[in-house]
Amino acid sequence: LLSPTSIPQDHRQRVTKTEELPDKTFASVLTIKVETEKLKTEKQLYKEAPGPKALEETAEIQHNHPMIKALVREIVRKDWSSWRAALGINDWVYKNLDKVLEDSVSALDALQKRRGECQSHTNLFVALARAAGIPARVVNGLVYSSEFKGFAYHAWPEVYVGQWRALDPTLGQSVADATHIKLAKGDEAGPLKLLEFMGKLKIQILEN
C-alpha cells in the first residue's frame, strides 16, 4: 500500500491527492504533479541540505580516481559557477558515452569503456560532479520512453547548487523533463528501494 511518504517530494514533484480503493486489495491511487525542472528556480520550497554522502567516494562512484579528476579539469573552467559546471559535465557525458546495456556500471568503467546504460551515465556524472566539489546524488525512478511507448525504470542525477536540481545525461536533458518520476534517491539505497515498486505500479497520465 503506497502512501504519500512513499514518494519523494520536492519543488518539481509533489503528491496532490491520495485515495485508498474500497475493494480491499490494499491498493491506493496517488495523484502526483510533476513539472519539468526549471533553468532557474525562483523560490526554494524544499530546503533539503546535502549531507556528507553527497561528496563521498563509493565503490561505483570513484571521484578521487586520477582519470576522473583529470577529466574534470578538461571539462570545467575555473570561472564557471557550480550550475554551469554541472551543465558542462552533463553535456560531456551525454555526447561521449554510447547508450548500450552494460554489466559494469561504475563511473570508472563507464569512462574507460565509453558506453553504458542510464546507471552508468548517472554514476559517471555524479563522480565528475563530486570531483569538481559539487554535491551530487543518484536518483532512481521512472521516465517515459517513446521507444517502449510507456514508462521504464531509469536513473538520473541531481546536483546541489543552493537547491537540488535534476538533469539527465543519458537523454541529454540539461533539465529533467516532467516525465521523470522520482521514486528513490541515494547512491546505494536508491536502486534497492525500487524493489518496493516493481510490479505494483499502474500509471495513468492525466494531462500533458
QUIVENQUI-V340381 format. One record per residue. N is the residue number from 0. RES is the residue in one small letter. PHI is phi as a letter, one per 30 degrees, with the letter a starting at -180 (999 if undefined). Layout:
n & res & phi
N & RES & PHI
N & RES & PHI
//
This chain:
n & res & phi
0 & l & 999
1 & l & d
2 & s & b
3 & p & e
4 & t & d
5 & s & d
6 & i & c
7 & p & d
8 & q & b
9 & d & a
10 & h & d
11 & r & c
12 & q & b
13 & r & a
14 & v & d
15 & t & c
16 & k & a
17 & t & b
18 & e & b
19 & e & d
20 & l & d
21 & p & d
22 & d & c
23 & k & i
24 & t & c
25 & f & i
26 & a & c
27 & s & b
28 & v & c
29 & l & c
30 & t & c
31 & i & c
32 & k & c
33 & v & b
34 & e & c
35 & t & d
36 & e & e
37 & k & d
38 & l & d
39 & k & b
40 & t & c
41 & e & d
42 & k & b
43 & q & d
44 & l & d
45 & y & b
46 & k & d
47 & e & c
48 & a & d
49 & p & d
50 & g & d
51 & p & d
52 & k & d
53 & a & d
54 & l & b
55 & e & c
56 & e & d
57 & t & b
58 & a & d
59 & e & c
60 & i & b
61 & q & c
62 & h & d
63 & n & c
64 & h & d
65 & p & e
66 & m & d
67 & i & d
68 & k & d
69 & a & d
70 & l & d
71 & v & e
72 & r & d
73 & e & d
74 & i & d
75 & v & c
76 & r & d
77 & k & d
78 & d & d
79 & w & d
80 & s & d
81 & s & d
82 & w & d
83 & r & d
84 & a & d
85 & a & d
86 & l & d
87 & g & d
88 & i & d
89 & n & e
90 & d & d
91 & w & d
92 & v & d
93 & y & d
94 & k & d
95 & n & c
96 & l & c
97 & d & d
98 & k & c
99 & v & b
100 & l & d
101 & e & b
102 & d & d
103 & s & d
104 & v & b
105 & s & d
106 & a & e
107 & l & d
108 & d & e
109 & a & d
110 & l & d
111 & q & d
112 & k & d
113 & r & h
114 & r & a
115 & g & l
116 & e & c
117 & c & d
118 & q & d
119 & s & d
120 & h & e
121 & t & d
122 & n & d
123 & l & d
124 & f & e
125 & v & d
126 & a & d
127 & l & d
128 & a & d
129 & r & d
130 & a & d
131 & a & d
132 & g & i
133 & i & c
134 & p & e
135 & a & b
136 & r & b
137 & v & c
138 & v & b
139 & n & c
140 & g & a
141 & l & b
142 & v & b
143 & y & d
144 & s & c
145 & s & d
146 & e & d
147 & f & c
148 & k & h
149 & g & l
150 & f & d
151 & a & b
152 & y & d
153 & h & a
154 & a & b
155 & w & a
156 & p & c
157 & e & b
158 & v & b
159 & y & c
160 & v & b
161 & g & j
162 & q & a
163 & w & d
164 & r & b
165 & a & c
166 & l & b
167 & d & b
168 & p & d
169 & t & d
170 & l & c
171 & g & i
172 & q & c
173 & s & d
174 & v & b
175 & a & d
176 & d & d
177 & a & d
178 & t & d
179 & h & d
180 & i & c
181 & k & d
182 & l & c
183 & a & a
184 & k & b
185 & g & k
186 & d & e
187 & e & c
188 & a & d
189 & g & e
190 & p & e
191 & l & d
192 & k & d
193 & l & e
194 & l & d
195 & e & d
196 & f & c
197 & m & d
198 & g & i
199 & k & c
200 & l & c
201 & k & b
202 & i & c
203 & q & b
204 & i & d
205 & l & d
206 & e & a
207 & n & c
//
